Amino acid sequence: MALRTLKRIRKSTVIDSPEAMRRWGREFAKTLRWGDVVAFMGPLGAGKTTLIQGIAAGWGSPSLAVSPTFALAHEYPSKRGTLFHMDMYRLSKRELADFPLEDYLGQGVCLIEWADRIRDRWPERTFQVSLDYWGENARRLTLHS
């Protein structure tokens, strides 16, 4: 995955199992650098947290990533730095406006579920990952960078 060598890319793939989703995430983690932001979008159950579990493992986190739906943000430290996992799903418009996103930016890698709810606050350089249902067990993953 030589993502850094391309200026603008759009890449889609179909993933047929949770383990394949985690594997893709582990590989994607190899391309991430301190300060990167990844915006995840897709319907409930599409695999956002499963994908982030793979990214956290590939980043070197010894902890299994879990959904921060109620905590809003989890931190996963590793030798490469801190991975911040955020979830904007349950926040009202006012809570979204008050969420301290900018406090996290530049402090590690930020992974944001339901990021379309705060699109106006994304940094210019944000990876976008969209997940869609693609049959009973498969998901289509589209990466924009």
matplotlib code that plots the C-alpha trace (Angstrom):
import matplotlib.pyplot as plt

x = [0.0, 2.2, -0.4, 2.2, 3.5, 0.2, -1.3, -5.0, -6.3, -9.6, -9.2, -12.1, -12.0, -14.5, -13.9, -15.6, -15.1, -14.3, -10.8, -10.1, -11.3, -8.8, -6.0, -6.7, -6.5, -3.2, -1.7, -3.2, -1.7, 1.8, 1.1, 0.0, 2.2, 2.0, -0.6, -2.7, -6.5, -8.7, -12.4, -14.7, -18.1, -20.8, -24.0, -24.3, -22.7, -20.7, -17.4, -15.9, -14.8, -13.6, -11.4, -10.1, -9.3, -7.0, -5.5, -4.8, -3.1, -1.0, -0.1, 1.3, -1.4, -1.3, -5.0, -8.0, -9.8, -13.4, -16.2, -16.0, -19.7, -20.4, -16.9, -16.5, -12.7, -10.3, -6.5, -4.3, -0.6, 2.2, 5.9, 4.8, 2.8, -0.8, -3.8, -7.0, -10.2, -13.3, -17.0, -19.4, -22.5, -24.5, -23.6, -26.2, -25.4, -24.5, -22.3, -20.6, -19.8, -18.4, -16.3, -12.6, -11.4, -8.7, -7.2, -6.5, -5.2, -1.5, -1.1, -1.0, -3.1, -6.9, -9.4, -12.9, -16.1, -19.1, -16.8, -19.2, -21.0, -18.1, -16.8, -16.5, -13.8, -11.6, -8.0, -7.2, -5.2, -7.7, -7.9, -11.5, -12.7, -16.3, -17.8, -20.9, -22.8, -21.9, -24.0, -24.8, -21.3, -19.2, -18.4, -17.1, -14.3, -13.4, -10.3, -10.0, -6.8]
y = [0.0, 2.9, 5.5, 8.3, 8.2, 9.3, 12.8, 11.9, 8.3, 6.5, 2.8, 0.3, -3.3, -5.9, -7.5, -10.7, -11.3, -9.6, -11.1, -9.9, -6.4, -6.5, -7.7, -4.7, -2.5, -3.9, -3.2, 0.3, 1.1, 0.6, 3.7, 6.0, 8.6, 10.8, 13.5, 11.6, 11.8, 9.0, 9.7, 6.6, 6.6, 4.0, 2.6, 0.8, -2.6, -1.9, -2.7, 0.6, -0.6, -4.0, -2.1, 0.1, -3.0, -4.0, -0.5, -0.4, -3.9, -2.8, 0.4, -1.7, -1.3, -4.1, -3.4, -4.5, -1.4, -1.2, 1.2, 4.5, 5.2, 6.1, 7.2, 9.3, 8.8, 6.0, 6.2, 3.4, 4.0, 2.1, 2.6, 4.5, 7.0, 7.4, 6.3, 8.3, 6.5, 8.8, 8.2, 11.0, 8.8, 9.7, 13.4, 16.1, 19.1, 21.1, 18.3, 17.9, 21.6, 21.3, 18.2, 19.1, 17.6, 20.2, 19.1, 15.7, 16.8, 16.6, 14.6, 11.2, 9.5, 10.3, 7.7, 9.1, 7.0, 8.8, 11.6, 12.9, 14.5, 16.9, 17.1, 20.9, 20.4, 17.9, 19.0, 19.5, 16.2, 13.6, 10.0, 9.0, 5.4, 4.6, 1.2, -0.1, -3.4, -5.5, -8.7, -10.6, -10.8, -8.7, -5.0, -2.6, -0.4, 2.8, 4.8, 8.4, 10.3]
z = [0.0, -1.2, -0.3, 0.4, -3.2, -4.7, -4.4, -4.6, -4.7, -4.6, -4.0, -3.5, -2.4, -1.3, 2.1, 2.9, 6.6, 9.9, 9.9, 6.4, 7.6, 10.5, 8.1, 5.8, 8.8, 10.0, 6.5, 6.4, 9.8, 8.2, 6.0, 8.9, 10.4, 13.5, 12.9, 10.4, 10.6, 9.3, 8.9, 8.9, 7.4, 6.9, 8.3, 11.7, 11.5, 8.4, 10.2, 11.2, 14.7, 13.3, 10.8, 13.6, 15.6, 12.8, 12.6, 16.3, 16.2, 13.2, 15.0, 17.8, 20.5, 22.9, 23.7, 21.6, 20.3, 21.4, 20.3, 22.1, 21.4, 25.0, 26.1, 22.9, 22.8, 23.6, 23.6, 22.5, 23.2, 21.4, 20.6, 17.5, 19.5, 20.6, 18.5, 19.3, 18.5, 18.5, 17.8, 16.9, 16.5, 19.7, 19.9, 19.4, 17.1, 20.2, 21.6, 18.2, 18.2, 21.8, 21.1, 21.6, 18.3, 17.8, 21.2, 19.6, 16.2, 15.9, 19.1, 17.4, 14.9, 15.0, 13.9, 13.8, 13.4, 12.0, 10.9, 8.3, 11.3, 11.8, 8.2, 8.5, 11.1, 9.3, 8.6, 4.9, 4.9, 6.0, 4.8, 4.2, 4.6, 3.5, 4.3, 2.6, 2.7, -0.3, 0.1, 3.2, 4.8, 2.5, 2.7, 0.1, 1.5, -0.3, 0.6, -0.4, 0.3]

ax = plt.figure().add_subplot(projection="3d")
ax.plot(x, y, z, "-o")
ax.set_aspect("equal")
plt.show()
